[in-house]
Amino acid sequence: MTEVTDELKTRLSQLSARERAELAHFLLRSLEEGADAGTESAWDAELARRMDEIETGTVFGEPAEKVFVELREKYS
């Protein structure tokens, strides 16, 4: 590691947990840039489609607690 990297690590370790999380998110996103330009727009379209289905009553959601109970029963 370079001297600059060591200095950054020392200074960044003094940030709050929230600040470190924001920075981690920023750094991870910077690694993803250009990796797959269509992925984000594809997810946006999928989420819009699913929201439309819920709003029009085509599909119905399940309460999260029910889903978690079923998963615990299945995998415990």
Summary of the structure (lengths in Angstrom):
residues: 76
radius of gyration: 20.4
end to end distance: 43.5
largest distance: 58.3
contacts: 131
relative contact order: 0.05
helix: 76%
strand: 0%
